[in-house]
């Protein structure tokens, strides 16, 4: 088998087909299960060094809140015109209440958020002179157990009853424990809806039956304990077989993506990003558009192409941002014209 060569994303999906898919994505319902986060951005100016220690003193001028992790996936599903219902755990704290309000503002039901006795995962970034100075993480990433897991399973059953696709979004913050993973996949397979997995290091091989398993290269190599040789034609198909998923979509940053099919075929999709300002949130955008496109009837390759264009738009924005269907069409047209 020869080494796959990247081909133009536009060659896999016509403009008419792209527009049809984007229209069909509207009103689809995607269940998003995983670790929700609240992102806080403090922006300011550095005017002096502290007399107390050799550190900059940042005068905060602006504070911004954003949905992160699985909540950002639900937000991007909503930006695509679909409905994203988030099944997650949040603390009984100010961060949890803010996250609920923000979800309601984007039209996402918050009734599947499980209140737990731990802080809402919050990541606070301090930015000065357009550079991140420091990040503070407030979290308890132990696995959920007992009644908390039972409540997640019950919420899963309610949401999956009407879902057109399932996303399992793992940030290793304790929601996607083995019982939750197995229950979600079993229910989704029973309803014959597509399953998209964005894994992290724990439980990496627990997602057998997924439609598309979507790690980045660092995550895959860490789980395998070995370097992934993209030029080795047999490496990725062998990995797919070990994972037990139907398709493997390996995201490669500036090198685009590699889609591995059950027949062992590996297709490379080059990046469509024109400018890269910030890669934060790009993976969430890919996951959201993959699942929503599959829910609309796209093939795995078509879904990957749509998600690839969405990622190309997202990295041109600062912070975790959403991408609209109109921006995807604009990106498609710009790419086609350059070609």
C-alpha positions in Angstrom: 0.0 0.0 0.0 1.4 3.3 -1.0 1.8 6.4 1.3 -1.4 8.5 0.9 -1.0 11.9 -0.6 -3.1 14.9 0.7 -5.8 15.9 -1.7 -7.8 19.1 -1.9 -10.7 19.0 0.6 -12.9 20.6 -2.1 -12.3 17.5 -4.2 -14.2 15.3 -1.7 -17.4 17.5 -1.4 -18.9 19.7 -4.1 -20.2 23.1 -3.2 -23.8 22.1 -3.8 -23.3 19.1 -1.5 -21.7 21.2 1.2 -24.6 23.6 1.2 -27.1 20.8 1.3 -25.4 19.2 4.3 -25.2 22.6 6.1 -28.9 23.0 5.6 -29.7 19.5 6.8 -27.6 20.1 9.9 -30.1 22.6 11.1 -32.6 21.3 13.6 -30.6 18.1 14.2 -30.1 17.2 17.9 -26.7 16.2 19.1 -26.1 14.8 22.6 -22.8 15.9 24.0 -21.5 14.0 27.0 -18.3 14.8 28.9 -16.4 17.4 30.8 -17.7 20.9 30.8 -15.5 23.9 31.7 -15.8 27.6 32.2 -13.0 29.6 30.6 -12.2 33.0 32.1 -10.0 35.5 30.3 -8.4 38.4 32.3 -6.9 41.0 30.0 -4.7 43.9 31.1 -1.5 45.8 30.9 1.9 45.4 32.4 3.2 48.6 33.7 5.8 47.6 36.4 7.5 44.8 38.2 6.1 43.9 41.7 8.3 45.1 44.6 7.2 41.9 46.5 8.7 39.5 43.9 10.3 39.6 40.5 6.9 39.2 38.7 5.0 41.6 36.4 2.1 43.5 37.9 -0.9 43.2 35.5 -3.6 45.8 35.8 -6.8 43.9 34.7 -8.9 45.9 32.2 -11.3 43.3 31.0 -12.9 40.0 32.1 -14.5 37.6 29.7 -16.2 34.3 30.2 -16.4 31.5 27.6 -17.7 28.0 27.4 -15.0 25.4 27.4 -14.5 21.6 26.9 -17.7 19.7 26.2 -19.7 23.0 26.7 -17.8 24.5 23.8 -18.7 21.5 21.7 -22.4 22.1 22.5 -21.9 25.8 21.7 -20.4 24.9 18.2 -23.3 22.5 17.6 -25.6 25.4 18.3 -23.6 27.7 16.0 -24.1 25.1 13.2 -27.9 25.6 13.6 -28.5 22.4 15.4 -29.4 21.7 19.1 -26.6 20.5 21.4 -27.7 19.1 24.7 -24.9 18.8 27.2 -24.8 16.0 29.7 -22.1 17.0 32.2 -21.3 17.6 35.9 -21.0 21.1 37.4 -20.4 22.3 40.9 -23.0 24.0 43.1 -21.1 27.2 42.8 -21.0 30.5 40.9 -19.1 29.0 38.0 -21.8 26.3 37.6 -24.6 28.8 37.6 -22.8 31.0 35.1 -22.2 28.0 32.8 -25.9 27.1 33.0 -26.9 30.7 32.1 -24.5 30.7 29.2 -25.9 27.5 27.8 -29.4 28.8 28.0 -28.3 31.9 26.1 -27.3 29.7 23.2 -30.5 27.8 23.3 -29.1 24.6 24.9 -31.1 22.9 27.5 -29.4 22.9 30.9 -31.6 20.2 32.5 -29.0 17.5 31.8 -26.3 19.2 33.9 -25.7 17.2 37.1 -24.9 19.2 40.2 -22.0 17.6 42.2 -20.1 18.4 45.3 -17.0 19.6 43.6 -16.0 22.9 42.0 -17.0 23.6 38.4 -13.8 23.1 36.3 -12.6 26.7 35.7 -9.6 27.8 33.7 -8.6 31.4 34.2 -6.1 32.9 31.7 -4.3 36.1 32.4 -3.3 37.9 29.2 -1.1 41.0 28.9 0.4 42.5 25.8 -1.4 39.8 23.7 0.5 37.1 25.6 -0.7 34.6 28.2 1.1 35.3 31.4 -0.3 32.5 33.5 -3.2 30.1 33.7 -5.0 29.1 36.9 -7.0 25.8 37.0 -9.7 25.2 39.6 -10.9 21.6 39.4 -11.3 18.2 41.0 -10.6 15.6 38.3 -11.3 12.5 40.3 -13.7 10.0 38.6 -17.4 10.4 39.4 -18.9 7.6 41.4 -22.0 6.4 43.1 -25.1 8.5 42.8 -23.4 11.1 40.6 -22.8 8.4 38.0 -26.4 7.1 38.3 -27.6 10.6 37.6 -25.4 11.0 34.6 -26.7 7.6 33.2 -30.3 8.7 33.8 -29.7 12.0 32.0 -28.0 10.1 29.1 -31.1 8.0 28.6 -33.4 11.1 28.5 -31.2 12.9 26.0 -30.3 10.0 23.7 -34.0 9.2 23.3 -34.3 12.0 20.8 -30.7 12.5 19.7 -29.5 12.2 16.1 -25.8 11.8 17.1 -23.7 11.3 20.2 -20.4 13.0 21.1 -18.2 11.7 23.9 -15.9 14.6 24.8 -13.3 13.6 27.3 -10.9 16.0 29.1 -10.1 13.6 31.9 -12.1 15.5 34.5 -14.1 12.5 35.8 -17.4 12.4 33.8 -16.5 9.7 31.2 -15.9 6.8 33.5 -16.1 3.3 32.0 -19.8 2.8 33.1 -20.8 6.0 31.4 -18.8 5.3 28.2 -20.2 1.7 27.9 -23.8 2.8 28.6 -23.7 5.7 26.2 -22.2 3.6 23.3 -24.7 0.8 23.9 -27.7 3.1 23.8 -26.4 5.0 20.7 -25.7 1.7 18.8 -29.2 0.5 19.7 -30.7 3.6 18.2 -28.3 3.4 15.2 -27.0 7.0 15.6 -23.4 8.1 14.8 -20.9 8.3 17.7 -18.0 10.7 17.7 -15.3 10.3 20.3 -12.8 13.0 21.3 -10.6 11.0 23.8 -7.9 11.8 26.3 -5.5 9.5 28.1 -7.7 7.7 30.5 -10.0 5.0 29.1 -8.4 5.6 25.6 -9.3 2.0 24.4 -12.8 1.9 26.0 -14.7 3.3 23.0 -15.2 0.2 20.8 -18.1 0.7 18.5 -17.6 4.5 17.9 -18.3 5.8 14.4 -15.4 8.2 14.4 -12.6 8.1 17.0 -10.8 11.5 16.8 -7.5 11.9 18.7 -4.7 14.2 17.9 -1.2 12.8 17.2 0.2 13.5 20.7 -2.8 11.7 22.4 -2.5 8.7 20.1 1.2 8.4 20.5 0.9 8.7 24.3 -1.8 6.0 24.4 0.2 3.6 22.1 3.5 4.3 23.8 5.1 4.7 20.4 5.6 7.1 17.6 3.0 7.1 14.9 4.8 6.9 11.5 2.4 8.5 9.0 4.5 7.3 6.1 4.0 3.6 7.2 1.0 2.6 5.2 0.0 -0.2 7.7 0.4 1.8 11.0 -2.9 3.6 11.1 -5.1 0.7 9.9 -3.6 -1.5 12.6 -4.3 1.2 15.1 -7.9 1.4 14.0 -8.3 -2.3 14.4 -7.0 -2.1 18.0 -9.3 0.8 18.8 -12.4 -1.1 17.6 -13.9 2.0 16.0 -15.3 2.2 12.5 -13.2 5.1 11.5 -10.1 6.9 12.9 -9.7 10.6 12.2 -6.2 11.7 13.3 -5.9 15.4 13.6 -2.4 16.7 12.7 -2.4 20.4 13.3 -0.9 22.3 10.4 -0.7 19.0 8.5 -4.5 18.6 8.4 -6.1 15.3 9.1 -5.8 11.6 8.2 -9.0 9.5 7.9 -8.7 5.8 8.2 -11.5 3.6 7.0 -12.4 0.0 7.8 -11.0 -1.3 4.5 -7.6 0.0 5.5 -7.7 3.1 3.2 -6.0 6.2 4.6 -7.0 9.5 3.1 -5.1 12.7 4.0 -7.0 16.0 4.2 -4.7 19.1 4.2 -5.4 22.1 6.4 -7.5 24.9 5.0 -6.4 27.5 7.6 -5.2 30.7 5.9 -4.0 32.4 9.1 -3.5 30.8 12.5 -3.9 33.1 15.5 -5.0 30.7 18.2 -5.6 26.9 18.2 -7.5 26.9 21.5 -10.9 25.3 20.9 -10.1 24.0 17.4 -10.5 20.4 18.5 -14.0 21.2 20.0 -15.0 22.8 16.7 -13.9 19.8 14.7 -15.8 17.4 17.0 -19.0 19.5 16.9 -19.1 19.7 13.1 -18.2 16.1 12.7 -21.1 14.9 14.8 -23.6 17.4 13.4 -22.6 16.6 9.8 -23.0 12.8 10.4 -26.4 13.5 12.0 -27.3 15.2 8.8 -26.4 12.2 6.7 -22.8 13.0 5.7 -20.4 10.2 5.0 -17.3 10.1 7.3 -15.2 11.8 4.6 -17.8 14.5 4.0 -18.1 15.1 7.7 -14.3 15.3 8.0 -14.1 17.8 5.2 -16.8 20.0 6.7 -15.1 19.8 10.1 -11.7 20.6 8.5 -13.0 23.8 7.0 -14.6 24.7 10.3 -11.3 24.3 12.1 -9.6 26.4 9.5 -11.9 29.2 10.3 -11.7 28.8 14.1 -7.9 29.0 14.3 -8.1 32.4 12.7 -9.9 33.7 15.7 -8.7 34.4 19.2 -9.7 32.0 22.0 -12.2 29.3 21.9 -14.6 30.6 19.2 -17.6 29.4 17.3 -17.9 28.9 13.5 -21.1 29.5 11.5 -22.2 27.6 8.3 -21.8 30.9 6.4 -18.2 31.1 7.4 -17.6 27.6 6.2 -19.0 28.3 2.8 -16.8 31.4 2.6 -13.8 29.4 3.5 -14.7 26.7 0.9 -15.1 29.3 -1.8 -11.8 31.0 -0.9 -10.0 27.6 -1.0 -11.6 26.6 -4.3 -10.6 30.0 -5.9 -7.0 29.6 -4.7 -6.9 26.1 -6.2 
